[in-house]
Amino acid sequence: MERKSRFTQWLRRPRSATGGDSGSGAVAASAREDLLMAAAAAGFPLAPAAYPSGYGCSCDRIGCPTPARHPVSFAWATQATTDPDKVVRWLRADPQANFITATGLVHDVLDVPVDVGREALERLGASEVEVGPVATSGADLGQGRMLFFTATRGTPDDEDEWWPCELDCHPETMDEHPGLRWHCRGSYVLVPPARLPGDGRVAWLLGPERPLPDPLTLLEALTDAGRLAAQEDQDDHASAAWPIGR
């Protein structure tokens, strides 16, 4: 049974103040600009991204595999900037554009299913562990992801020290990693406020002004929450397959 708490209440409340919407349409242009400026001021490198168009993506790629979730330019990694003037020019040139933030430069992102993120926030709150910026992606559609922004691990001097593992996620491989994803160098995530196909939203739950925590501080809570969610799914399936009679 889902726990009632301040974190679940935050997830369910109207989010006009945090980059979502309150059911009356898209975020106002001025509020959207303010939120993007806050992300840039926090040091998040930004670059323009595609946005929903009809039932698909604003890009011209037929059958786009990540509609409204990818950068506009192939040079996004070098294009990404915290320069507020440049971000404002991009935004005003294409007011519908989403924005991505490049990971592995200033911050990484631990990306988990929203139910796992909710459980992890409960655990972290109970332990009085400070959490950095947190965003939800698609949670208003009844499913989605939760994005935990952390300090970056950086680039080791010795390339052999870079850990090769499935947690090192790239956007093109998201479907292969439905559990925990670790966005670090060479990756990106949408930064709030952003729109998804089907009237979904990417919105701040905890804003970008918060200090970035060490990723390992959050990894244990996220991993434990993921194991708990997986165990609950197994228990639910077992109960459905073997109903207990009276």
Buried (B, 14 or more C-beta within 10 A) or exposed (E): EEEEBEBBEBBEEEBBEBBBBEEEEBBEEEBBBEBBBBBBEBEBBBBBBBBBBEEBBBBEEEEBEBBBBBBBEEEBBEBBBBEBEBBBEBBEEEEEBBBBBBBBBBBBBBBBBBBBBBBBBBBBBEEEBEBBBBBBBBBBBEEBBBBBBBBBBEEEEEEEEEEEEEBBBBBEEBEEBEBBBBBBBEBBBBBBBBBBBEEBBBBBBBBBEBEBBEBEBBBEBBBBBBEBBEEEEEEEEEEEEEEEEE
